[in-house]
Amino acid sequence: MASIMIVDDSSVTRKVIKKHIGSGPYASAELIEAGDGEQALENVKSGAKIDVILSDWNMPKMNGLEFVRKLREHEASSGVAEPVKIIMITTEGTIDKVTEAMESGVNEYIVKPFTADTLTKTLKKVLPLRV
């Protein structure tokens, strides 16, 4: 079973993402939630098995970009064989922001607002369905 962590300071956005995931082909995935990058990083460091992270950019305490950079540093220093896949889901849609996120270690990028279909298609890119 796949494990997906949703990182967003908006509980409403987390609910929407959970609803989209729950109504599609990833409905059996284990969903983990974090309200900011700091909490998400603690989840990872505590040993939680996570296949994909869906992260917002604009959050308090530690924003999504800082989280991605710290996560990638942690993975490198820990000798992680298979880095977790990260999809940034954000209102930040300029080419500069997309480029900055991708250069920091994001695998895919979705601009809000988004549809369930967009989320599923993007998830399939980083987490192929097993038949």
N, CA, C and O atoms as a GROMACS GRO file, in nm:
protein
  524
    1MET      N    1   0.085  -0.119   0.000
    1MET     CA    2   0.000   0.000   0.000
    1MET      C    3   0.089   0.124   0.000
    1MET      O    4   0.185   0.132   0.076
    2ALA      N    5   0.055   0.218  -0.086
    2ALA     CA    6   0.130   0.343  -0.095
    2ALA      C    7   0.098   0.433   0.024
    2ALA      O    8  -0.008   0.425   0.084
    3SER      N    9   0.194   0.519   0.055
    3SER     CA   10   0.178   0.615   0.163
    3SER      C   11   0.202   0.755   0.106
    3SER      O   12   0.306   0.782   0.046
    4ILE      N   13   0.104   0.843   0.128
    4ILE     CA   14   0.110   0.979   0.075
    4ILE      C   15   0.096   1.078   0.190
    4ILE      O   16   0.002   1.070   0.269
    5MET      N   17   0.192   1.172   0.200
    5MET     CA   18   0.183   1.276   0.303
    5MET      C   19   0.137   1.406   0.237
    5MET      O   20   0.194   1.450   0.137
    6ILE      N   21   0.034   1.466   0.295
    6ILE     CA   22  -0.022   1.592   0.248
    6ILE      C   23   0.024   1.701   0.344
    6ILE      O   24  -0.007   1.697   0.464
    7VAL      N   25   0.099   1.798   0.292
    7VAL     CA   26   0.157   1.904   0.374
    7VAL      C   27   0.095   2.037   0.331
    7VAL      O   28   0.126   2.089   0.223
    8ASP      N   29   0.009   2.092   0.414
    8ASP     CA   30  -0.058   2.219   0.383
    8ASP      C   31  -0.112   2.276   0.512
    8ASP      O   32  -0.166   2.203   0.596
    9ASP      N   33  -0.097   2.407   0.530
    9ASP     CA   34  -0.147   2.469   0.653
    9ASP      C   35  -0.298   2.486   0.653
    9ASP      O   36  -0.357   2.512   0.757
   10SER      N   37  -0.361   2.470   0.538
   10SER     CA   38  -0.507   2.481   0.528
   10SER      C   39  -0.571   2.343   0.545
   10SER      O   40  -0.551   2.254   0.463
   11SER      N   41  -0.648   2.328   0.652
   11SER     CA   42  -0.717   2.200   0.674
   11SER      C   43  -0.819   2.175   0.563
   11SER      O   44  -0.845   2.060   0.528
   12VAL      N   45  -0.876   2.281   0.507
   12VAL     CA   46  -0.972   2.266   0.398
   12VAL      C   47  -0.902   2.209   0.274
   12VAL      O   48  -0.954   2.118   0.210
   13THR      N   49  -0.785   2.262   0.242
   13THR     CA   50  -0.710   2.210   0.127
   13THR      C   51  -0.671   2.065   0.150
   13THR      O   52  -0.678   1.984   0.057
   14ARG      N   53  -0.628   2.031   0.271
   14ARG     CA   54  -0.594   1.891   0.300
   14ARG      C   55  -0.716   1.802   0.280
   14ARG      O   56  -0.704   1.692   0.226
   15LYS      N   57  -0.834   1.848   0.323
   15LYS     CA   58  -0.957   1.770   0.305
   15LYS      C   59  -0.989   1.751   0.157
   15LYS      O   60  -1.028   1.642   0.115
   16VAL      N   61  -0.973   1.856   0.078
   16VAL     CA   62  -1.001   1.848  -0.066
   16VAL      C   63  -0.907   1.747  -0.131
   16VAL      O   64  -0.950   1.663  -0.211
   17ILE      N   65  -0.779   1.754  -0.097
   17ILE     CA   66  -0.682   1.660  -0.154
   17ILE      C   67  -0.716   1.517  -0.111
   17ILE      O   68  -0.712   1.426  -0.193
   18LYS      N   69  -0.749   1.498   0.016
   18LYS     CA   70  -0.787   1.364   0.064
   18LYS      C   71  -0.910   1.313  -0.010
   18LYS      O   72  -0.917   1.195  -0.045
   19LYS      N   73  -1.008   1.400  -0.034
   19LYS     CA   74  -1.128   1.360  -0.106
   19LYS      C   75  -1.093   1.319  -0.248
   19LYS      O   76  -1.142   1.216  -0.297
   20HIS      N   77  -1.009   1.398  -0.316
   20HIS     CA   78  -0.968   1.365  -0.453
   20HIS      C   79  -0.896   1.230  -0.456
   20HIS      O   80  -0.922   1.147  -0.543
   21ILE      N   81  -0.806   1.209  -0.363
   21ILE     CA   82  -0.731   1.083  -0.359
   21ILE      C   83  -0.826   0.967  -0.328
   21ILE      O   84  -0.818   0.861  -0.390
   22GLY      N   85  -0.915   0.988  -0.233
   22GLY     CA   86  -1.007   0.882  -0.191
   22GLY      C   87  -1.108   0.841  -0.296
   22GLY      O   88  -1.166   0.733  -0.287
   23SER      N   89  -1.131   0.926  -0.394
   23SER     CA   90  -1.229   0.893  -0.498
   23SER      C   91  -1.163   0.841  -0.626
   23SER      O   92  -1.230   0.821  -0.727
   24GLY      N   93  -1.032   0.820  -0.621
   24GLY     CA   94  -0.962   0.776  -0.741
   24GLY      C   95  -0.887   0.646  -0.720
   24GLY      O   96  -0.912   0.573  -0.624
   25PRO      N   97  -0.794   0.618  -0.811
   25PRO     CA   98  -0.722   0.490  -0.806
   25PRO      C   99  -0.625   0.476  -0.689
   25PRO      O  100  -0.573   0.367  -0.666
   26TYR      N  101  -0.601   0.583  -0.616
   26TYR     CA  102  -0.512   0.576  -0.499
   26TYR      C  103  -0.592   0.572  -0.368
   26TYR      O  104  -0.538   0.604  -0.262
   27ALA      N  105  -0.719   0.534  -0.376
   27ALA     CA  106  -0.807   0.534  -0.259
   27ALA      C  107  -0.756   0.448  -0.144
   27ALA      O  108  -0.788   0.474  -0.028
   28SER      N  109  -0.677   0.346  -0.174
   28SER     CA  110  -0.627   0.258  -0.068
   28SER      C  111  -0.497   0.309  -0.005
   28SER      O  112  -0.445   0.246   0.087
   29ALA      N  113  -0.446   0.421  -0.053
   29ALA     CA  114  -0.321   0.475   0.001
   29ALA      C  115  -0.340   0.520   0.146
   29ALA      O  116  -0.446   0.567   0.185
   30GLU      N  117  -0.234   0.503   0.224
   30GLU     CA  118  -0.233   0.557   0.360
   30GLU      C  119  -0.203   0.705   0.348
   30GLU      O  120  -0.107   0.745   0.282
   31LEU      N  121  -0.286   0.788   0.412
   31LEU     CA  122  -0.269   0.933   0.404
   31LEU      C  123  -0.220   0.986   0.538
   31LEU      O  124  -0.278   0.958   0.644
   32ILE      N  125  -0.112   1.063   0.532
   32ILE     CA  126  -0.054   1.126   0.650
   32ILE      C  127  -0.065   1.276   0.629
   32ILE      O  128  -0.044   1.325   0.518
   33GLU      N  129  -0.100   1.350   0.734
   33GLU     CA  130  -0.115   1.495   0.720
   33GLU      C  131  -0.012   1.570   0.805
   33GLU      O  132   0.028   1.525   0.912
   34ALA      N  133   0.029   1.686   0.753
   34ALA     CA  134   0.115   1.777   0.828
   34ALA      C  135   0.071   1.920   0.796
   34ALA      O  136   0.039   1.952   0.682
   35GLY      N  137   0.069   2.006   0.899
   35GLY     CA  138   0.021   2.142   0.883
   35GLY      C  139   0.126   2.241   0.837
   35GLY      O  140   0.094   2.356   0.807
   36ASP      N  141   0.252   2.198   0.832
   36ASP     CA  142   0.359   2.285   0.784
   36ASP      C  143   0.483   2.199   0.756
   36ASP      O  144   0.486   2.080   0.787
   37GLY      N  145   0.584   2.262   0.698
   37GLY     CA  146   0.705   2.189   0.663
   37GLY      C  147   0.780   2.134   0.783
   37GLY      O  148   0.841   2.027   0.774
   38GLU      N  149   0.775   2.205   0.893
   38GLU     CA  150   0.843   2.160   1.015
   38GLU      C  151   0.785   2.027   1.063
   38GLU      O  152   0.859   1.933   1.093
   39GLN      N  153   0.653   2.019   1.071
   39GLN     CA  154   0.586   1.896   1.113
   39GLN      C  155   0.611   1.784   1.012
   39GLN      O  156   0.631   1.669   1.052
   40ALA      N  157   0.610   1.817   0.884
   40ALA     CA  158   0.635   1.716   0.780
   40ALA      C  159   0.776   1.659   0.792
   40ALA      O  160   0.796   1.538   0.780
   41LEU      N  161   0.874   1.746   0.815
   41LEU     CA  162   1.012   1.701   0.828
   41LEU      C  163   1.028   1.610   0.950
   41LEU      O  164   1.102   1.512   0.945
   42GLU      N  165   0.960   1.643   1.058
   42GLU     CA  166   0.963   1.557   1.176
   42GLU      C  167   0.904   1.419   1.146
   42GLU      O  168   0.956   1.317   1.191
   43ASN      N  169   0.795   1.416   1.068
   43ASN     CA  170   0.736   1.288   1.028
   43ASN      C  171   0.838   1.203   0.954
   43ASN      O  172   0.851   1.083   0.980
   44VAL      N  173   0.908   1.264   0.861
   44VAL     CA  174   1.008   1.191   0.783
   44VAL      C  175   1.122   1.144   0.873
   44VAL      O  176   1.162   1.028   0.866
   45LYS      N  177   1.173   1.233   0.956
   45LYS     CA  178   1.286   1.199   1.044
   45LYS      C  179   1.250   1.093   1.147
   45LYS      O  180   1.337   1.022   1.196
   46SER      N  181   1.121   1.082   1.181
   46SER     CA  182   1.078   0.982   1.278
   46SER      C  183   1.070   0.843   1.217
   46SER      O  184   1.044   0.744   1.286
   47GLY      N  185   1.093   0.835   1.085
   47GLY     CA  186   1.096   0.705   1.020
   47GLY      C  187   0.968   0.666   0.949
   47GLY      O  188   0.955   0.552   0.904
   48ALA      N  189   0.874   0.758   0.938
   48ALA     CA  190   0.749   0.727   0.867
   48ALA      C  191   0.782   0.689   0.723
   48ALA      O  192   0.859   0.758   0.656
   49LYS      N  193   0.724   0.580   0.675
   49LYS     CA  194   0.744   0.535   0.537
   49LYS      C  195   0.651   0.616   0.448
   49LYS      O  196   0.529   0.606   0.458
   50ILE      N  197   0.711   0.698   0.360
   50ILE     CA  198   0.633   0.786   0.274
   50ILE      C  199   0.681   0.767   0.130
   50ILE      O  200   0.800   0.776   0.101
   51ASP      N  201   0.586   0.742   0.040
   51ASP     CA  202   0.620   0.726  -0.102
   51ASP      C  203   0.614   0.858  -0.178
   51ASP      O  204   0.698   0.884  -0.263
   52VAL      N  205   0.514   0.940  -0.145
   52VAL     CA  206   0.495   1.067  -0.215
   52VAL      C  207   0.455   1.174  -0.115
   52VAL      O  208   0.379   1.148  -0.021
   53ILE      N  209   0.507   1.294  -0.136
   53ILE     CA  210   0.468   1.409  -0.055
   53ILE      C  211   0.401   1.511  -0.145
   53ILE      O  212   0.456   1.547  -0.250
   54LEU      N  213   0.283   1.557  -0.105
   54LEU     CA  214   0.212   1.664  -0.173
   54LEU      C  215   0.225   1.786  -0.083
   54LEU      O  216   0.165   1.790   0.025
   55SER      N  217   0.301   1.886  -0.126
   55SER     CA  218   0.330   1.998  -0.037
   55SER      C  219   0.290   2.132  -0.097
   55SER      O  220   0.313   2.160  -0.214
   56ASP      N  221   0.231   2.214  -0.012
   56ASP     CA  222   0.204   2.354  -0.045
   56ASP      C  223   0.337   2.430  -0.035
   56ASP      O  224   0.433   2.379   0.023
   57TRP      N  225   0.342   2.548  -0.090
   57TRP     CA  226   0.461   2.632  -0.080
   57TRP      C  227   0.448   2.728   0.039
   57TRP      O  228   0.536   2.733   0.125
   58ASN      N  229   0.338   2.802   0.044
   58ASN     CA  230   0.320   2.908   0.143
   58ASN      C  231   0.258   2.856   0.271
   58ASN      O  232   0.137   2.833   0.280
   59MET      N  233   0.344   2.837   0.372
   59MET     CA  234   0.300   2.787   0.503
   59MET      C  235   0.381   2.856   0.612
   59MET      O  236   0.492   2.904   0.587
   60PRO      N  237   0.325   2.862   0.733
   60PRO     CA  238   0.400   2.920   0.845
   60PRO      C  239   0.510   2.825   0.894
   60PRO      O  240   0.518   2.710   0.849
   61LYS      N  241   0.592   2.870   0.983
   61LYS     CA  242   0.702   2.796   1.047
   61LYS      C  243   0.809   2.758   0.947
   61LYS      O  244   0.922   2.807   0.956
   62MET      N  245   0.777   2.670   0.853
   62MET     CA  246   0.870   2.630   0.748
   62MET      C  247   0.790   2.615   0.620
   62MET      O  248   0.703   2.528   0.610
   63ASN      N  249   0.819   2.700   0.521
   63ASN     CA  250   0.742   2.691   0.398
   63ASN      C  251   0.781   2.568   0.317
   63ASN      O  252   0.877   2.499   0.349
   64GLY      N  253   0.706   2.542   0.212
   64GLY     CA  254   0.726   2.422   0.132
   64GLY      C  255   0.862   2.413   0.066
   64GLY      O  256   0.920   2.305   0.059
   65LEU      N  257   0.914   2.524   0.018
   65LEU     CA  258   1.044   2.522  -0.047
   65LEU      C  259   1.155   2.492   0.054
   65LEU      O  260   1.245   2.413   0.026
   66GLU      N  261   1.148   2.555   0.171
   66GLU     CA  262   1.245   2.524   0.277
   66GLU      C  263   1.236   2.377   0.316
   66GLU      O  264   1.338   2.311   0.335
   67PHE      N  265   1.114   2.326   0.326
   67PHE     CA  266   1.093   2.186   0.360
   67PHE      C  267   1.159   2.094   0.258
   67PHE      O  268   1.228   1.999   0.294
   68VAL      N  269   1.136   2.122   0.130
   68VAL     CA  270   1.195   2.039   0.024
   68VAL      C  271   1.347   2.038   0.035
   68VAL      O  272   1.410   1.933   0.028
   69ARG      N  273   1.405   2.156   0.052
   69ARG     CA  274   1.551   2.164   0.062
   69ARG      C  275   1.605   2.088   0.183
   69ARG      O  276   1.704   2.016   0.172
   70LYS      N  277   1.539   2.104   0.298
   70LYS     CA  278   1.584   2.033   0.419
   70LYS      C  279   1.563   1.882   0.407
   70LYS      O  280   1.645   1.803   0.454
   71LEU      N  281   1.453   1.842   0.344
   71LEU     CA  282   1.427   1.700   0.322
   71LEU      C  283   1.535   1.640   0.232
   71LEU      O  284   1.588   1.532   0.261
   72ARG      N  285   1.567   1.708   0.124
   72ARG     CA  286   1.669   1.656   0.032
   72ARG      C  287   1.806   1.651   0.102
   72ARG      O  288   1.883   1.558   0.077
   73GLU      N  289   1.838   1.748   0.186
   73GLU     CA  290   1.963   1.745   0.263
   73GLU      C  291   1.963   1.626   0.358
   73GLU      O  292   2.064   1.555   0.370
   74HIS      N  293   1.851   1.603   0.426
   74HIS     CA  294   1.838   1.490   0.519
   74HIS      C  295   1.856   1.358   0.445
   74HIS      O  296   1.927   1.269   0.492
   75GLU      N  297   1.792   1.345   0.330
   75GLU     CA  298   1.806   1.222   0.253
   75GLU      C  299   1.951   1.198   0.210
   75GLU      O  300   2.001   1.086   0.218
   76ALA      N  301   2.017   1.304   0.165
   76ALA     CA  302   2.156   1.292   0.121
   76ALA      C  303   2.248   1.251   0.235
   76ALA      O  304   2.334   1.165   0.219
   77SER      N  305   2.229   1.313   0.352
   77SER     CA  306   2.316   1.282   0.467
   77SER      C  307   2.283   1.146   0.529
   77SER      O  308   2.367   1.087   0.597
   78SER      N  309   2.162   1.097   0.504
   78SER     CA  310   2.121   0.967   0.560
   78SER      C  311   2.151   0.852   0.465
   78SER      O  312   2.134   0.735   0.501
   79GLY      N  313   2.194   0.884   0.343
   79GLY     CA  314   2.223   0.780   0.245
   79GLY      C  315   2.100   0.708   0.196
   79GLY      O  316   2.105   0.588   0.168
   80VAL      N  317   1.989   0.780   0.184
   80VAL     CA  318   1.864   0.720   0.137
   80VAL      C  319   1.882   0.673  -0.007
   80VAL      O  320   1.924   0.750  -0.094
   81ALA      N  321   1.849   0.547  -0.031
   81ALA     CA  322   1.865   0.489  -0.164
   81ALA      C  323   1.762   0.542  -0.263
   81ALA      O  324   1.794   0.568  -0.379
   82GLU      N  325   1.639   0.557  -0.218
   82GLU     CA  326   1.529   0.601  -0.304
   82GLU      C  327   1.464   0.724  -0.244
   82GLU      O  328   1.379   0.712  -0.155
   83PRO      N  329   1.502   0.844  -0.291
   83PRO     CA  330   1.441   0.966  -0.236
   83PRO      C  331   1.291   0.969  -0.257
   83PRO      O  332   1.240   0.921  -0.359
   84VAL      N  333   1.219   1.026  -0.162
   84VAL     CA  334   1.074   1.037  -0.172
   84VAL      C  335   1.039   1.130  -0.288
   84VAL      O  336   1.110   1.228  -0.314
   85LYS      N  337   0.931   1.101  -0.355
   85LYS     CA  338   0.884   1.185  -0.465
   85LYS      C  339   0.803   1.300  -0.406
   85LYS      O  340   0.725   1.281  -0.312
   86ILE      N  341   0.823   1.420  -0.461
   86ILE     CA  342   0.755   1.538  -0.409
   86ILE      C  343   0.678   1.608  -0.522
   86ILE      O  344   0.732   1.635  -0.629
   87ILE      N  345   0.551   1.635  -0.494
   87ILE     CA  346   0.467   1.714  -0.583
   87ILE      C  347   0.433   1.842  -0.509
   87ILE      O  348   0.371   1.838  -0.403
   88MET      N  349   0.471   1.956  -0.563
   88MET     CA  350   0.437   2.086  -0.505
   88MET      C  351   0.299   2.124  -0.559
   88MET      O  352   0.277   2.125  -0.680
   89ILE      N  353   0.207   2.155  -0.469
   89ILE     CA  354   0.072   2.200  -0.506
   89ILE      C  355   0.055   2.338  -0.446
   89ILE      O  356   0.045   2.352  -0.324
   90THR      N  357   0.053   2.442  -0.532
   90THR     CA  358   0.060   2.578  -0.480
   90THR      C  359  -0.003   2.679  -0.574
   90THR      O  360  -0.031   2.649  -0.690
   91THR      N  361  -0.024   2.798  -0.524
   91THR     CA  362  -0.071   2.909  -0.606
   91THR      C  363   0.046   2.977  -0.677
   91THR      O  364   0.026   3.058  -0.768
   92GLU      N  365   0.168   2.944  -0.638
   92GLU     CA  366   0.288   3.002  -0.700
   92GLU      C  367   0.306   2.940  -0.838
   92GLU      O  368   0.355   2.828  -0.849
   93GLY      N  369   0.267   3.014  -0.943
   93GLY     CA  370   0.268   2.954  -1.076
   93GLY      C  371   0.360   3.018  -1.178
   93GLY      O  372   0.358   2.980  -1.295
   94THR      N  373   0.442   3.115  -1.135
   94THR     CA  374   0.531   3.177  -1.232
   94THR      C  375   0.643   3.080  -1.270
   94THR      O  376   0.678   2.991  -1.192
   95ILE      N  377   0.698   3.098  -1.388
   95ILE     CA  378   0.804   3.009  -1.435
   95ILE      C  379   0.924   3.013  -1.342
   95ILE      O  380   0.991   2.911  -1.322
   96ASP      N  381   0.954   3.130  -1.283
   96ASP     CA  382   1.066   3.140  -1.189
   96ASP      C  383   1.044   3.053  -1.066
   96ASP      O  384   1.136   2.986  -1.020
   97LYS      N  385   0.922   3.053  -1.014
   97LYS     CA  386   0.890   2.973  -0.896
   97LYS      C  387   0.893   2.824  -0.928
   97LYS      O  388   0.945   2.744  -0.851
   98VAL      N  389   0.837   2.787  -1.043
   98VAL     CA  390   0.838   2.646  -1.084
   98VAL      C  391   0.982   2.599  -1.099
   98VAL      O  392   1.018   2.491  -1.051
   99THR      N  393   1.065   2.678  -1.166
   99THR     CA  394   1.205   2.644  -1.185
   99THR      C  395   1.278   2.631  -1.053
   99THR      O  396   1.354   2.536  -1.032
  100GLU      N  397   1.255   2.725  -0.962
  100GLU     CA  398   1.320   2.722  -0.830
  100GLU      C  399   1.282   2.594  -0.754
  100GLU      O  400   1.367   2.531  -0.692
  101ALA      N  401   1.155   2.559  -0.760
  101ALA     CA  402   1.109   2.438  -0.690
  101ALA      C  403   1.171   2.313  -0.751
  101ALA      O  404   1.218   2.226  -0.678
  102MET      N  405   1.172   2.304  -0.882
  102MET     CA  406   1.228   2.186  -0.949
  102MET      C  407   1.378   2.174  -0.922
  102MET      O  408   1.428   2.064  -0.901
  103GLU      N  409   1.448   2.285  -0.921
  103GLU     CA  410   1.592   2.283  -0.892
  103GLU      C  411   1.620   2.246  -0.747
  103GLU      O  412   1.728   2.198  -0.714
  104SER      N  413   1.522   2.267  -0.660
  104SER     CA  414   1.537   2.234  -0.518
  104SER      C  415   1.504   2.088  -0.487
  104SER      O  416   1.528   2.041  -0.376
  105GLY      N  417   1.448   2.017  -0.584
  105GLY     CA  418   1.421   1.875  -0.563
  105GLY      C  419   1.277   1.831  -0.579
  105GLY      O  420   1.245   1.716  -0.550
  106VAL      N  421   1.189   1.920  -0.624
  106VAL     CA  422   1.051   1.884  -0.649
  106VAL      C  423   1.045   1.802  -0.778
  106VAL      O  424   1.113   1.835  -0.875
  107ASN      N  425   0.964   1.696  -0.779
  107ASN     CA  426   0.953   1.611  -0.898
  107ASN      C  427   0.844   1.655  -0.995
  107ASN      O  428   0.860   1.645  -1.116
  108GLU      N  429   0.733   1.704  -0.940
  108GLU     CA  430   0.620   1.750  -1.022
  108GLU      C  431   0.560   1.874  -0.957
  108GLU      O  432   0.585   1.902  -0.839
  109TYR      N  433   0.480   1.948  -1.034
  109TYR     CA  434   0.428   2.077  -0.988
  109TYR      C  435   0.284   2.093  -1.035
  109TYR      O  436   0.255   2.074  -1.153
  110ILE      N  437   0.195   2.127  -0.943
  110ILE     CA  438   0.054   2.153  -0.974
  110ILE      C  439   0.021   2.293  -0.922
  110ILE      O  440   0.052   2.326  -0.807
  111VAL      N  441  -0.043   2.373  -1.007
  111VAL     CA  442  -0.085   2.507  -0.965
  111VAL      C  443  -0.232   2.502  -0.923
  111VAL      O  444  -0.317   2.448  -0.994
  112LYS      N  445  -0.260   2.560  -0.805
  112LYS     CA  446  -0.398   2.570  -0.755
  112LYS      C  447  -0.471   2.678  -0.834
  112LYS      O  448  -0.408   2.776  -0.874
  113PRO      N  449  -0.600   2.663  -0.858
  113PRO     CA  450  -0.683   2.548  -0.826
  113PRO      C  451  -0.654   2.434  -0.923
  113PRO      O  452  -0.605   2.456  -1.034
  114PHE      N  453  -0.685   2.312  -0.881
  114PHE     CA  454  -0.658   2.194  -0.961
  114PHE      C  455  -0.778   2.100  -0.953
  114PHE      O  456  -0.865   2.116  -0.866
  115THR      N  457  -0.782   2.004  -1.043
  115THR     CA  458  -0.892   1.907  -1.044
  115THR      C  459  -0.843   1.772  -0.992
  115THR      O  460  -0.723   1.748  -0.981
  116ALA      N  461  -0.937   1.686  -0.961
  116ALA     CA  462  -0.903   1.550  -0.918
  116ALA      C  463  -0.828   1.478  -1.029
  116ALA      O  464  -0.736   1.400  -1.001
  117ASP      N  465  -0.866   1.503  -1.154
  117ASP     CA  466  -0.801   1.440  -1.268
  117ASP      C  467  -0.654   1.484  -1.278
  117ASP      O  468  -0.566   1.401  -1.302
  118THR      N  469  -0.629   1.611  -1.259
  118THR     CA  470  -0.491   1.662  -1.262
  118THR      C  471  -0.408   1.597  -1.152
  118THR      O  472  -0.294   1.557  -1.176
  119LEU      N  473  -0.465   1.586  -1.033
  119LEU     CA  474  -0.394   1.524  -0.921
  119LEU      C  475  -0.363   1.378  -0.951
  119LEU      O  476  -0.251   1.332  -0.928
  120THR      N  477  -0.461   1.305  -1.002
  120THR     CA  478  -0.440   1.163  -1.034
  120THR      C  479  -0.334   1.145  -1.141
  120THR      O  480  -0.246   1.060  -1.127
  121LYS      N  481  -0.342   1.223  -1.248
  121LYS     CA  482  -0.243   1.213  -1.356
  121LYS      C  483  -0.102   1.242  -1.305
  121LYS      O  484  -0.006   1.176  -1.345
  122THR      N  485  -0.090   1.341  -1.218
  122THR     CA  486   0.042   1.377  -1.165
  122THR      C  487   0.092   1.270  -1.069
  122THR      O  488   0.210   1.236  -1.072
  123LEU      N  489   0.004   1.216  -0.986
  123LEU     CA  490   0.043   1.106  -0.897
  123LEU      C  491   0.093   0.986  -0.977
  123LEU      O  492   0.190   0.921  -0.939
  124LYS      N  493   0.026   0.956  -1.088
  124LYS     CA  494   0.066   0.842  -1.170
  124LYS      C  495   0.207   0.859  -1.226
  124LYS      O  496   0.276   0.760  -1.250
  125LYS      N  497   0.250   0.983  -1.247
  125LYS     CA  498   0.386   1.007  -1.297
  125LYS      C  499   0.493   0.966  -1.195
  125LYS      O  500   0.599   0.917  -1.232
  126VAL      N  501   0.462   0.987  -1.068
  126VAL     CA  502   0.563   0.960  -0.964
  126VAL      C  503   0.537   0.831  -0.886
  126VAL      O  504   0.626   0.779  -0.819
  127LEU      N  505   0.414   0.781  -0.895
  127LEU     CA  506   0.376   0.662  -0.821
  127LEU      C  507   0.287   0.575  -0.909
  127LEU      O  508   0.165   0.575  -0.895
  128PRO      N  509   0.350   0.501  -1.000
  128PRO     CA  510   0.271   0.419  -1.092
  128PRO      C  511   0.182   0.320  -1.016
  128PRO      O  512   0.220   0.265  -0.913
  129LEU      N  513   0.064   0.301  -1.070
  129LEU     CA  514  -0.030   0.205  -1.010
  129LEU      C  515   0.020   0.063  -1.034
  129LEU      O  516   0.069   0.031  -1.142
  130ARG      N  517   0.008  -0.019  -0.933
  130ARG     CA  518   0.047  -0.160  -0.945
  130ARG      C  519  -0.077  -0.242  -0.976
  130ARG      O  520  -0.178  -0.232  -0.906
  131VAL      N  521  -0.069  -0.322  -1.080
  131VAL     CA  522  -0.185  -0.405  -1.116
  131VAL      C  523  -0.166  -0.546  -1.071
  131VAL      O  524  -0.254  -0.630  -1.093
   0.00000   0.00000   0.00000
